[in-house]
Amino acid sequence: MRETSEQRALRAAVRALIAAHQAQADGDDGLRLWRRLCAEIGVAGLAVPEHFGGAGAGPVEVSIVAEELGRALAGTPMLGSAVLATRALLASGDERPCADLLPALADGSAIAALAWTTPAGRWDPAEVACQGTLAADGDWIIDGEAHYVLDGDVAKTLLVPAQTPAGMGLFAVQPAQPAVTRSACTTVDQTRRLAVVRLAGAVGTRIGSTGDAMLASTMLSAARDAACIALSAEQAGAAARALEITVEYTKTRVQFGRPIGSFQALQHRMADLHVLVQAARSVAFAAAEAAAHAAPDVPVRAATAKAFCSEALQQVSAEMLQLHGAIAMTWEHDAHRYFKRAHGDAQLLGQPAEHVERIAAAVLDG
């Protein structure tokens, strides 16, 4: 992966800000860091066109930020708001709601959440959790219960794909209305904010054309692919940092009178992990570059990146626990946090096996 000077500067700025923030903040829930990243670097607007108040950058820049956030296991709304919800909004092609909503999302003053999935959590464009009906007064009424909603409990705007008698559509729902209830979930990965969103006769504003099944499916597919690419970069970053921590530990942990990192068996294991991490980074950024050039195989590359990077992070985090020994089982050490992030991310946006099925279907159809 070859980065431009601007991309290297972006990476350095994000890494430095995260390091400075972590040195100052104690028990940050991720939102304070998010506000700093938005105010000082403008990360929320990277994928937003300039005429909507964004930076007009692209998937590679988003992935660079995601990788740095993954290294730190930062619990920010980058994936849920700046990638998943923003991409769904842009994919709708509806200029008016984009002009209304995107400037606040781009500057980080607002957070949006895509309330999409059923309890099964398949993130299938053909399967949504909510239904919409057109009332006599012209309002759209939305009902349903969406699960695994990224940042759903803190979002200022909910974007809700809903099945209607005319077909599937996307609706903007304001969560302050009484018909909306939101419950934060207790997650294995405590750095990832998920919620259940219940809509019981909530009023929604239509975005795009309701009833165009192809447009609705394309919109959700584009949002999922963009999120898979960003998530795979996060996973690659987390795997890289987990390996770095492990290598440093093997240089200081002494057994039988010598650092355990000098044992050839452990050196071989860490060398294999290094190759795996570099492969994960390559796969993730190849998908981002394909998306930046609107390549026709973006869905396959996104699925490949999600499946491969999920498996890579799970393997690296498991080896991190093994190579650290007993200290890795303590709450004070970060090893358990990387392990939990690995297993949480593997389920998010679809399990690796589901993405492998997408790849197989694309190959067979091709």
C-alpha positions as CSV (number, residue, x, y, z in Angstrom):
1,M,0.0,0.0,0.0
2,R,1.5,3.3,-1.1
3,E,0.1,6.4,0.6
4,T,0.4,10.0,-0.7
5,S,2.0,12.7,1.5
6,E,-1.4,14.0,2.4
7,Q,-2.6,10.6,3.5
8,R,0.6,10.1,5.6
9,A,0.0,13.5,7.2
10,L,-3.6,12.5,7.9
11,R,-2.5,9.2,9.6
12,A,0.1,11.0,11.6
13,A,-2.4,13.7,12.8
14,V,-5.0,11.2,13.8
15,R,-2.5,9.0,15.6
16,A,-1.0,11.9,17.5
17,L,-4.4,13.3,18.5
18,I,-5.6,9.9,19.8
19,A,-2.4,9.5,21.8
20,A,-2.7,12.9,23.3
21,H,-6.3,12.4,24.2
22,Q,-5.7,9.0,25.8
23,A,-2.9,10.5,27.9
24,Q,-5.3,13.1,29.2
25,A,-8.7,11.3,29.3
26,D,-9.7,8.8,31.9
27,G,-12.7,6.6,31.2
28,D,-13.7,8.4,28.0
29,D,-16.7,6.9,26.3
30,G,-15.4,7.8,22.9
31,L,-17.6,10.8,22.3
32,R,-15.1,13.3,23.7
33,L,-12.4,11.9,21.4
34,W,-14.9,12.1,18.5
35,R,-15.6,15.7,19.1
36,R,-11.8,16.5,19.1
37,L,-11.3,14.4,15.9
38,C,-14.1,16.3,14.2
39,A,-13.1,19.8,15.4
40,E,-9.4,19.5,14.8
41,I,-9.1,17.1,11.8
42,G,-12.6,16.9,10.3
43,V,-12.8,13.1,10.2
44,A,-16.6,13.0,10.1
45,G,-16.7,14.8,6.8
46,L,-14.1,12.8,4.9
47,A,-16.6,10.9,2.8
48,V,-19.0,13.8,2.4
49,P,-18.8,15.9,-0.8
50,E,-17.7,19.4,-0.5
51,H,-21.0,20.9,-1.6
52,F,-22.6,19.2,1.5
53,G,-20.0,20.6,3.8
54,G,-17.5,17.7,3.8
55,A,-13.9,17.3,2.7
56,G,-14.7,15.5,-0.5
57,A,-12.1,12.8,0.2
58,G,-12.7,9.1,-0.3
59,P,-12.7,5.5,1.1
60,V,-8.9,5.4,1.4
61,E,-8.8,8.4,3.7
62,V,-11.7,7.0,5.7
63,S,-9.8,3.7,6.0
64,I,-6.7,5.4,7.2
65,V,-8.7,7.0,10.0
66,A,-10.5,3.7,10.7
67,E,-7.2,1.9,11.0
68,E,-5.9,4.4,13.5
69,L,-9.1,4.2,15.5
70,G,-8.9,0.4,15.5
71,R,-5.3,0.5,16.8
72,A,-6.6,2.4,19.9
73,L,-9.9,0.5,20.1
74,A,-11.5,3.9,20.1
75,G,-15.3,3.8,20.7
76,T,-16.3,6.7,18.3
77,P,-19.3,7.0,15.9
78,M,-17.0,6.9,12.9
79,L,-18.3,3.6,11.6
80,G,-21.9,4.0,12.4
81,S,-22.5,7.7,11.6
82,A,-19.7,8.9,9.3
83,V,-19.6,5.7,7.2
84,L,-22.7,3.5,7.4
85,A,-25.4,6.2,7.8
86,T,-23.7,8.8,5.7
87,R,-23.2,6.3,2.8
88,A,-26.8,5.3,2.9
89,L,-27.9,8.9,2.7
90,L,-25.6,9.7,-0.2
91,A,-26.6,6.5,-2.0
92,S,-30.3,7.6,-1.9
93,G,-29.5,10.2,-4.4
94,D,-32.0,12.6,-2.8
95,E,-30.4,16.1,-2.7
96,R,-32.8,17.7,-0.3
97,P,-32.3,15.4,2.8
98,C,-28.6,15.3,2.0
99,A,-28.4,19.1,2.1
100,D,-30.5,19.1,5.3
101,L,-28.6,16.4,7.2
102,L,-25.1,16.0,5.8
103,P,-23.5,19.3,6.9
104,A,-24.2,18.5,10.6
105,L,-22.9,15.0,10.1
106,A,-19.8,16.3,8.3
107,D,-18.8,18.7,11.1
108,G,-19.6,16.2,13.8
109,S,-22.2,18.2,15.5
110,A,-24.8,15.5,14.9
111,I,-24.7,11.7,14.8
112,A,-26.9,9.5,12.6
113,A,-27.7,5.8,13.0
114,L,-29.0,3.3,10.4
115,A,-31.7,1.3,12.1
116,W,-31.7,-1.7,9.7
117,T,-31.3,-5.2,11.0
118,T,-33.6,-7.8,12.5
119,P,-32.6,-9.8,15.6
120,A,-30.8,-12.3,13.2
121,G,-28.3,-9.5,12.4
122,R,-27.7,-10.6,8.8
123,W,-27.4,-7.1,7.3
124,D,-29.2,-8.4,4.2
125,P,-30.4,-5.6,1.8
126,A,-33.5,-7.6,1.2
127,E,-34.3,-8.0,4.9
128,V,-35.2,-5.0,7.1
129,A,-36.6,-4.7,10.6
130,C,-39.3,-2.1,10.1
131,Q,-42.5,-1.5,8.1
132,G,-43.9,1.8,6.8
133,T,-47.5,2.8,5.9
134,L,-48.8,6.0,4.4
135,A,-51.3,7.7,6.6
136,A,-54.4,9.6,5.4
137,D,-52.7,12.9,6.3
138,G,-49.7,12.1,4.1
139,D,-47.3,11.2,6.9
140,W,-45.3,8.0,6.8
141,I,-45.8,5.9,9.9
142,I,-43.0,3.5,10.8
143,D,-43.2,0.5,13.0
144,G,-40.7,-2.2,14.0
145,E,-37.7,-3.1,16.2
146,A,-34.2,-2.7,14.8
147,H,-31.3,-4.4,16.5
148,Y,-27.5,-3.9,16.5
149,V,-27.9,-0.2,15.7
150,L,-24.5,1.4,15.8
151,D,-24.7,4.5,18.1
152,G,-28.5,4.2,18.1
153,D,-28.8,5.4,21.6
154,V,-27.0,8.7,21.0
155,A,-28.0,9.5,17.4
156,K,-29.7,12.7,16.6
157,T,-31.3,11.3,13.5
158,L,-32.4,7.7,12.7
159,L,-32.3,6.5,9.1
160,V,-34.7,3.7,8.9
161,P,-35.1,1.3,5.9
162,A,-38.7,0.1,5.9
163,Q,-40.8,-2.2,3.9
164,T,-44.0,-0.4,2.6
165,P,-46.9,-1.7,0.5
166,A,-45.2,0.0,-2.5
167,G,-41.8,-1.5,-1.8
168,M,-38.8,-0.7,0.4
169,G,-37.9,2.9,1.2
170,L,-35.6,4.9,3.5
171,F,-37.0,7.2,6.1
172,A,-35.5,9.8,8.4
173,V,-37.0,9.5,11.9
174,Q,-36.4,12.0,14.7
175,P,-35.8,10.0,17.9
176,A,-37.2,12.6,20.3
177,Q,-40.8,11.7,19.5
178,P,-42.7,9.5,22.1
179,A,-43.2,6.7,19.5
180,V,-39.4,6.0,19.5
181,T,-37.6,4.2,22.4
182,R,-34.0,3.4,22.4
183,S,-32.1,0.9,24.6
184,A,-28.4,0.6,24.8
185,C,-27.1,-3.0,24.6
186,T,-24.7,-4.6,27.0
187,T,-22.0,-5.8,24.6
188,V,-19.1,-8.1,24.8
189,D,-16.9,-5.4,23.3
190,Q,-17.5,-2.5,25.6
191,T,-15.9,-0.1,23.2
192,R,-18.6,-0.6,20.6
193,R,-21.9,1.2,21.2
194,L,-25.0,-0.8,20.0
195,A,-28.7,-0.2,20.7
196,V,-32.1,-1.6,20.0
197,V,-34.5,0.9,18.5
198,R,-38.2,0.4,18.8
199,L,-40.7,2.4,16.6
200,A,-44.3,2.2,17.5
201,G,-46.1,4.5,15.0
202,A,-43.2,6.9,14.6
203,V,-43.5,9.6,12.0
204,G,-40.8,9.4,9.3
205,T,-39.8,11.6,6.3
206,R,-39.3,9.7,3.1
207,I,-35.8,9.9,1.5
208,G,-35.5,9.1,-2.2
209,S,-38.1,7.0,-4.0
210,T,-40.1,4.6,-2.1
211,G,-41.0,1.5,-4.0
212,D,-38.0,1.3,-6.2
213,A,-36.7,-2.1,-5.1
214,M,-33.5,-1.9,-7.1
215,L,-32.6,1.5,-5.7
216,A,-33.4,0.5,-2.1
217,S,-31.3,-2.7,-2.4
218,T,-28.5,-0.8,-4.1
219,M,-28.5,1.9,-1.4
220,L,-28.3,-0.6,1.4
221,S,-25.7,-2.7,-0.4
222,A,-23.5,0.4,-0.9
223,A,-23.8,1.3,2.7
224,R,-22.9,-2.2,3.8
225,D,-19.9,-2.4,1.5
226,A,-18.6,1.0,2.6
227,A,-19.0,-0.1,6.3
228,C,-17.3,-3.5,5.7
229,I,-14.3,-1.7,4.1
230,A,-14.0,0.7,7.0
231,L,-14.5,-2.1,9.5
232,S,-11.8,-4.2,7.9
233,A,-9.4,-1.4,8.2
234,E,-10.3,-1.0,11.9
235,Q,-9.7,-4.8,12.3
236,A,-6.3,-4.6,10.6
237,G,-5.3,-1.7,12.8
238,A,-6.4,-3.5,15.9
239,A,-4.5,-6.6,14.8
240,A,-1.3,-4.6,14.1
241,R,-1.4,-2.9,17.5
242,A,-2.1,-6.2,19.3
243,L,0.9,-7.8,17.7
244,E,3.1,-4.8,18.5
245,I,2.1,-5.0,22.2
246,T,2.8,-8.8,22.2
247,V,6.2,-8.4,20.6
248,E,7.2,-5.8,23.1
249,Y,6.1,-8.0,26.0
250,T,8.2,-11.0,24.7
251,K,11.3,-8.8,24.8
252,T,10.8,-8.1,28.6
253,R,9.2,-11.3,29.9
254,V,12.1,-13.6,31.2
255,Q,11.8,-17.3,31.5
256,F,14.6,-19.8,32.1
257,G,17.0,-16.8,32.4
258,R,16.3,-15.3,29.0
259,P,13.5,-13.2,27.2
260,I,10.8,-15.5,25.8
261,G,11.1,-13.6,22.5
262,S,14.5,-15.3,22.0
263,F,12.8,-18.7,21.8
264,Q,12.7,-19.8,18.2
265,A,9.2,-21.4,18.5
266,L,7.8,-18.1,19.6
267,Q,9.7,-16.2,17.0
268,H,8.1,-18.4,14.3
269,R,4.6,-17.8,15.7
270,M,5.1,-14.0,15.8
271,A,6.6,-14.0,12.3
272,D,3.4,-15.8,11.0
273,L,1.3,-13.2,12.8
274,H,3.3,-10.4,11.1
275,V,2.6,-11.9,7.7
276,L,-1.1,-12.3,8.6
277,V,-1.4,-8.6,9.8
278,Q,0.3,-7.3,6.7
279,A,-2.0,-9.4,4.5
280,A,-5.0,-8.0,6.4
281,R,-3.8,-4.4,5.8
282,S,-3.3,-5.1,2.1
283,V,-6.7,-6.7,1.7
284,A,-8.4,-3.9,3.5
285,F,-6.8,-1.1,1.6
286,A,-7.1,-2.9,-1.7
287,A,-10.9,-2.8,-1.1
288,A,-10.7,0.9,-0.2
289,E,-8.8,1.7,-3.3
290,A,-11.3,-0.2,-5.4
291,A,-14.1,1.7,-3.9
292,A,-12.3,5.0,-4.5
293,H,-12.2,4.2,-8.2
294,A,-15.8,2.8,-8.3
295,A,-14.5,-0.6,-9.5
296,P,-17.1,-3.1,-10.5
297,D,-15.8,-5.7,-8.0
298,V,-16.2,-3.5,-4.9
299,P,-18.9,-5.8,-3.4
300,V,-16.6,-8.8,-3.7
301,R,-13.6,-6.9,-2.4
302,A,-15.6,-5.6,0.6
303,A,-16.8,-9.1,1.4
304,T,-13.3,-10.5,1.1
305,A,-11.9,-7.8,3.4
306,K,-14.5,-8.3,6.0
307,A,-14.1,-12.1,6.1
308,F,-10.3,-12.1,6.0
309,C,-9.8,-9.3,8.5
310,S,-12.3,-10.7,10.9
311,E,-10.4,-14.0,10.9
312,A,-7.1,-12.3,11.2
313,L,-8.0,-10.2,14.2
314,Q,-9.5,-13.2,16.0
315,Q,-6.3,-15.2,15.4
316,V,-3.9,-12.4,16.5
317,S,-5.9,-11.5,19.6
318,A,-6.1,-15.2,20.6
319,E,-2.3,-15.5,20.2
320,M,-1.9,-12.3,22.2
321,L,-3.6,-14.0,25.1
322,Q,-1.5,-17.1,24.7
323,L,1.8,-15.3,24.4
324,H,1.1,-13.0,27.4
325,G,0.3,-15.8,29.7
326,A,-1.5,-15.2,33.0
327,I,-1.2,-11.4,32.8
328,A,-3.5,-11.4,29.7
329,M,-6.3,-12.7,31.9
330,T,-6.3,-9.7,34.1
331,W,-8.8,-6.8,33.7
332,E,-6.0,-4.3,33.9
333,H,-4.3,-5.5,30.8
334,D,-5.5,-4.6,27.3
335,A,-5.4,-8.1,25.9
336,H,-9.0,-8.9,26.8
337,R,-10.1,-5.7,25.1
338,Y,-8.6,-6.7,21.8
339,F,-10.0,-10.3,22.1
340,K,-13.5,-8.9,22.8
341,R,-13.2,-6.4,19.9
342,A,-12.2,-9.3,17.6
343,H,-15.2,-11.4,18.4
344,G,-17.6,-8.5,18.4
345,D,-16.4,-7.3,15.0
346,A,-16.6,-10.8,13.5
347,Q,-20.4,-10.7,14.1
348,L,-20.9,-7.0,13.0
349,L,-22.1,-6.4,9.4
350,G,-22.4,-10.1,8.9
351,Q,-20.4,-13.1,10.0
352,P,-17.3,-14.1,7.9
353,A,-19.1,-17.2,6.6
354,E,-21.9,-15.0,5.2
355,H,-19.4,-12.9,3.3
356,V,-17.7,-16.0,2.0
357,E,-21.1,-17.0,0.6
358,R,-21.4,-13.6,-1.1
359,I,-18.0,-14.2,-2.7
360,A,-18.9,-17.7,-3.8
361,A,-22.2,-16.4,-5.3
362,A,-20.4,-13.7,-7.2
363,V,-17.8,-16.1,-8.6
364,L,-20.5,-18.6,-9.7
365,D,-22.6,-15.8,-11.3
366,G,-19.5,-14.5,-13.1
